[in-house]
């Protein structure tokens, strides 16, 4: 019995693989690019435009009060209504363990398949965002 032949569309494969490679190579610039010879990244633009919408600037991490201040005091109300959180997976791992004054986790919506929510806002993970650390715009 002869073995079945499977054909691979080389053009489709190369186009898909090239697209992924370009996305990985440029992704960091879309997050934290300087705007000079690269895109102005969303974190760079947020720090420049909003200023206070950055947390996790201390090496020991971030606490619940800092996150609450970001939602209710760090961002213009008009923008905060549609805001989302963007952070590195390691930062989310740290924040996932934070609790409020009633000992309830700050992160919710982990079981229904949608994005997790932090203080009611969706959380999106991107490894190009700086990790928690002194002076880093990490959230």
Secondary structure, DSSP 8 states (H G I E B T S, - for coil): ---------HHHHHHHHHHHHHHHHHHHHHHH-BSSSS-B-HHHHHHHHTSS-----BTTB--HHHHHHIIIIIS-HHHHTT--EEE-HHHHHHHTT-B-TTS-BSEE--SSSS--EETTEEEEE-TTS--S-TT----
